Amino acid sequence: MFSFFRRKKTEAGPEAGPEAGASSADAPADAAPAAPAPEPEPAGPAPGWLARLRGGLTGAAPASPASPAAPSQAQESAPPAETAAPQVSPVTPAAPAEAPPAAAASAPPAPAPAAPAAAAPAALPPAAPDLSEPPAPPVPQAEPAPAPAATPEPAAPQPSPAASSAPPANRASWFVRLKSGLKKTGSSLTTVFTGTHIDEALYEDLETALLMADAGVAATQYLLHDLRQRVKQARATEPAQVRALLADALADLLAPLQKPLVVGEYCPTVIMVAGVNGAGKTTSIGKLTRHLADAGCSVLLAAADTFRAAAREQLGVWADRNRVEIISQQGADPSAVSFDAVAAGRARQVDAVLVDTAGRLHTQAHLMQELQKIRRVVTKADATAPHEVLLVIDGNTGQNALAQVKAFDEAIQLTGLIVTKLDGTAKGGVLAAIAREKPVPVYFIGVGEKLEDLQTFNAREFAQALLA
Ligand SMILES: Nc1nc2c(ncn2[C@@H]2O[C@H](COP(=O)(O)OP(=O)(O)OP(=O)(O)O)[C@@H](O)[C@H]2O)c(=O)[nH]1
């Protein structure tokens, strides 16, 4: 599901960043006895890279954009001090309390999982798999992966050129799940092509179907125009041909969204995850952690959703399941927890630090400011971080997801998206709207709650699954 392309860790890794230097020394994680720094990666084929991963997860749950408890306003300037018992924020969306400046995240000083000297890169899923592949049985998830054994790195792994032979079995089975998950969106589109003629009525029906699928006006008009051109060029005479041409047009429109998430260029790669309430952030982080752990990456989780106890517990379950560490403290300032996690990740030289933030509506200014603050404080812990800022969006929210992308991007400069819950929705067309109006890369998409239901986004695969 994930593929890695490892390269030598950056030299800046173990060194404290300009701001983080002193602070990180205070971080409990730093003081943790268990910081067996893993051996630096053997020099890979090219400098900087550590891993490249591709995969996806989903989770379906109704989006419930309830406002989380108001954040406490911690002093940005002083992230983690080891003291300052964090005041537990009552779960009320009211008055942002002045929180202690630096909550020492109680990282269980469990021994840091020794990062493998080199993870064996798995075969990359092809960018354009043969979708006619017979369905393989779903890949059952095994028990928590044991600590990955260090394996010698193969010489110069290649970062997955698009041209590849047959997809791995798990990718083929993913296509089946994807197709099934997109059924609601796809069926409304495919019924347009059940007639016998290519006429204006067909285009009108298609326009309606695209709008109903929340593709948005801009993307709908673009696709219709593009499709007409293709039909003319191909001299298509059958609606079924038009359907295939639409799949091509959609794949081309979505192609700019297809981009792999790179882990390993920085040590650690700090990935901040945000989104509205219930979008699937924690679940996606859990699944991503599992994929990373399976691929031999060491991971540290930061429970920066300090307001909802269930969120921390939920993340803790994923941490236990995947045998990775978690930095967490109830009621602490989310920025401080994030700072501590990044500092700990640097000290322990983990491959990735995943920061789970509390859900918030993009219209809640003070909560968006809190998110901005987390981002800034993470940068204090590591001047190059965050390396990825991901927004998790619920596919069920349709056009509202586009508004979320715009607002979160403005606030925290997104680098990628995870689109969950594309199963059970007829609004999967929102990806076309995003491609046309706010093309932020889609790293993963999800069509179910199982681990294997979150996979990397592939534009052609998506288009074909939708219009198959
Ligand atoms: N069907 C489906 N369910 C999903 C998917 N992703 C997450 N869920 C479910 O959605 C629900 C909410 O997921 P969470 O991960 O808790 O969402 P969250 O964004 O962390 O929630 P808050 O922390 O409250 O903001 C859970 O029941 C998940 O199992 C998906 O891709 N498909």
The ligand as a Gaussian input file, in Angstrom:
#p B3LYP/6-31G(d) Opt

LIG

0 1
 N      -17.026000       5.010000       6.247000
 C      -15.933000       5.678000       6.631000
 N      -15.802000       6.068000       7.915000
 C      -14.705000       6.750000       8.303000
 C      -13.691000       7.059000       7.376000
 N      -12.717000       7.743000       8.057000
 C      -13.121000       7.838000       9.324000
 N      -14.319000       7.262000       9.485000
 C      -15.114000       7.195000      10.679000
 O      -15.474000       8.522000      11.000000
 C      -15.622000       8.641000      12.401000
 C      -14.873000       9.851000      12.865000
 O      -13.514000       9.604000      12.649000
 P      -12.414000      10.308000      13.537000
 O      -11.107000       9.815000      13.059000
 O      -12.704000      10.179000      14.980000
 O      -12.630000      11.803000      13.111000
 P      -11.859000      13.065000      13.654000
 O      -11.759000      14.015000      12.538000
 O      -10.584000      12.692000      14.305000
 O      -12.874000      13.580000      14.750000
 P      -12.689000      14.785000      15.785000
 O      -11.436000      14.511000      16.532000
 O      -13.899000      14.725000      16.629000
 O      -12.630000      16.028000      15.008000
 C      -15.144000       7.341000      12.972000
 O      -16.264000       6.564000      13.292000
 C      -14.367000       6.688000      11.873000
 O      -14.388000       5.298000      11.917000
 C      -13.872000       6.637000       6.002000
 O      -13.047000       6.881000       5.113000
 N      -15.006000       5.955000       5.687000

